[in-house]
Amino acid sequence: MKPKLRSIWVFHLNTGSCNGCDIEIIDVLTPFYDVERFGIKLVGSPRHAHALLVSGPLTRQAYYGAKETIKAMPPQPRVIVAIGTCTCSGGIFYDGYPIYRRPESGRKGLEYPRKGGINELLADLREEGEPIGPVIYIPGCPPRPEEIIYGIAQLVGLVEKRLSYQEYSDDIVKFRLPEGPIEERIRLTLRERLRHLVGYLDRERILEDFMKLVEQAEKSENPRGELARLVKEYAAKCGDVRLAFCMALLESEYWRVRDALDAGKEFVYWI
Ligand code: SF4
């Protein structure tokens, strides 16, 4: 990219970041790193901004706000600076439930991941005919202030780019739901239901125990009766009423989801 800008007014936008990247963005704007010495100035409205500093994996909640923000910017130069791995590619939120999913033709269902990242929104905007200027990617979780400054220095033409661009493709990373003896949708809804009772920390261990009982019961001729027997046996053995309650709840929830799935009915997932 040829250097054209010598003074850039930037607007900071969070599209679902964990706040880690935002702290680093604030950091480069403070007098210690003083990015204003390169002519970068933070403004309070996208209408005055040449560039958008974006952080976060682009959640569904943030999608429309982000879209309006970019549309509100002047059409030229409309530079987008994607700060943090989440903004570049979805990061740790890749295919997470709250992430925006782009409705591309011919691809639907769970096999189609919620990729995340600002590119999803930029692709929509380009399709709508909105002009988008250069996009600078500054990965890192979060990127260090020096890395952000290095990215901005590229933007203003103070340094040359050293890495080459590589396009993400599903052919490189094939996405598939993990295969298991119990359907993954059932496991996930039970896992989430359990979180409401015992929190994040204990749910994996309890669910693992329950899944072992389910696997055992599914091998018998009467899985429903066998699972009820195994759950009772488990409760008697552990002697902890809280665990017994969790197991009983998982048992009823398992049959609720399983029966609904078998009958092809609509039902509520706990996710
Ligand atoms: S890249 Fe890391 S620090 Fe930045 S928003 Fe994502 S998880 Fe948070």
Residues whose N, C-alpha, C, O or C-beta is under 5 A from the ligand:
A	BS01	SF4	S17 C18 N19 G20 C21 G56 G84 T85 C86 G91 G140 C141 P142
